[in-house]
Amino acid sequence: MSRPAGAGLSPRQEMVLRVVREWIAEYGEGPSIRQIGARVGLSSASSVAYQLGRLEDLGYLSRSGRRWRTCRLR
């Protein structure tokens, strides 16, 4: 699935995707919901989970388990 980076994403979704990309590059695994929230300024774990779910629905992320730490970029 080839699409331009950030095509059709909200500014918040772009920030979340950038944090996930940088975290995986630095640590080799996906960040936790709280770690993402701290970096993008969201204190609610459910808000972060919602944004991650939207990114997954749009095909930007996938995960191999139930936890978001298992997410991978597509």
VOLUM-710876 format. One line per field, with one value per residue: residue in one letter; x, y, z of N, C-alpha, C in turn; residue number from 1. Coordinates in steps of 0.05 Angstrom, whole numbers. Last residue first. Layout:
// residues N
resn = [a,...]
nc1 = [X,...]
nc2 = [Y,...]
nc3 = [Z,...]
cac1 = [X,...]
cac2 = [Y,...]
cac3 = [Z,...]
cc1 = [X,...]
cc2 = [Y,...]
cc3 = [Z,...]
resi = [NUM,...]
***
This chain:
// residues 74
resn = [r,l,r,c,t,r,w,r,r,g,s,r,s,l,y,g,l,d,e,l,r,g,l,q,y,a,v,s,s,a,s,s,l,g,v,r,a,g,i,q,r,i,s,p,g,e,g,y,e,a,i,w,e,r,v,v,r,l,v,m,e,q,r,p,s,l,g,a,g,a,p,r,s,m]
nc1 = [72,102,74,62,67,50,-5,-29,-46,-2,17,-8,4,-8,-35,-88,-131,-133,-87,-104,-146,-117,-88,-130,-148,-104,-104,-153,-142,-105,-98,-61,-21,27,61,91,52,28,70,72,21,24,93,125,153,225,273,288,291,251,207,205,194,143,113,117,90,39,25,26,-15,-58,-59,-72,-100,-86,-81,-16,31,67,28,25,19,17]
nc2 = [6,-5,-42,-56,-76,-38,-44,-111,-155,-165,-141,-87,-32,31,51,37,59,28,49,101,90,69,114,146,114,115,169,170,134,161,230,268,287,305,272,247,224,187,150,130,108,66,52,43,-15,-24,1,52,87,70,72,127,148,124,146,201,201,186,230,271,254,258,314,331,274,251,251,230,219,201,175,104,39,-23]
nc3 = [172,234,288,358,408,442,445,453,425,369,324,286,242,211,168,156,180,227,252,261,296,339,354,372,415,448,463,491,532,563,567,557,504,482,456,496,529,493,486,538,543,505,490,425,393,387,379,397,351,316,350,358,307,297,340,328,278,294,326,287,252,287,293,241,205,139,84,84,112,56,2,-4,-22,0]
cac1 = [67,95,94,56,73,79,6,-16,-66,-16,16,3,-8,3,-9,-66,-123,-155,-88,-80,-151,-137,-74,-114,-166,-113,-82,-149,-163,-96,-117,-60,-48,11,43,105,71,13,61,96,29,5,68,121,134,198,269,287,309,278,216,209,219,165,116,127,118,54,26,44,13,-50,-53,-46,-103,-84,-108,-39,13,68,47,12,36,0]
cac2 = [-8,13,-39,-43,-94,-41,-26,-87,-136,-174,-171,-98,-59,14,62,21,71,26,21,96,103,53,90,155,121,89,158,187,127,137,208,255,275,322,288,261,243,210,166,143,130,88,47,56,6,-34,-24,30,90,74,46,109,155,120,117,190,210,169,203,272,257,232,297,338,299,248,247,236,239,203,195,130,62,0]
cac3 = [146,213,267,332,386,439,424,463,435,393,325,311,248,232,174,145,155,207,244,244,270,325,344,349,393,437,448,467,513,548,567,583,511,499,439,475,540,504,463,526,560,502,504,451,395,392,366,416,373,306,339,380,320,279,337,353,280,275,337,310,242,277,317,253,221,168,96,67,123,85,13,-2,-24,0]
cc1 = [79,91,84,80,68,86,36,-5,-54,-37,2,-1,4,-10,6,-38,-99,-147,-110,-79,-128,-143,-93,-98,-150,-131,-90,-126,-161,-117,-108,-79,-45,-17,25,87,85,31,46,88,53,12,49,95,132,179,242,281,310,299,244,220,226,192,141,132,131,84,43,47,33,-22,-45,-39,-75,-88,-107,-65,-12,49,45,31,20,18]
cc2 = [8,-3,-19,-41,-82,-60,-27,-70,-110,-153,-182,-128,-68,-13,45,32,57,37,17,67,98,64,72,132,129,94,132,178,145,130,184,231,261,313,306,279,259,232,191,160,145,112,70,48,18,-10,-38,3,65,75,48,82,136,125,111,160,199,176,185,245,257,232,269,321,306,275,244,230,245,226,197,150,87,25]
cc3 = [124,188,247,314,358,416,422,441,444,401,349,311,274,232,194,150,142,180,223,234,251,298,329,337,368,413,434,450,488,527,550,585,537,505,456,458,518,515,473,502,549,518,499,464,423,394,373,404,391,329,329,371,343,293,320,351,305,276,320,322,265,266,308,277,232,181,126,81,106,94,43,9,-24,0]
resi = [74,73,72,71,70,69,68,67,66,65,64,63,62,61,60,59,58,57,56,55,54,53,52,51,50,49,48,47,46,45,44,43,42,41,40,39,38,37,36,35,34,33,32,31,30,29,28,27,26,25,24,23,22,21,20,19,18,17,16,15,14,13,12,11,10,9,8,7,6,5,4,3,2,1]
***
